[in-house]
Amino acid sequence: MKLALLGCNGFIGSELIPRLIQSGHSLTVVGRKDKNNLNEKIKSCKINYLRLDLSQEKSWTNQDLIQIINECDGVINLVGEPIAE
């Protein structure tokens, strides 16, 4: 499946992304961090990445995001602030 993962750069995403890749899914991750600052587990996976702060209303009209959502089979939304820090 082609999946869009929103905000999956943290604790859960670092475990989820490698498992989805191993299961044969094609992933596009959308997050506010620069790709170079991602968790090492995530950086080592073969993913597409769009840097976008989804807490900003204007981000939801971004044409790249709209195209990603239109082309994917499913969306996993983990957007939020870390609670462990």
Beta strands, then each sheet from edge to edge (+ up, - down):
strand 1: 2-6
strand 2: 26-31
strand 3: 48-51
strand 4: 74-77
sheet 1: 3+ 2+ 1+ 4+
end
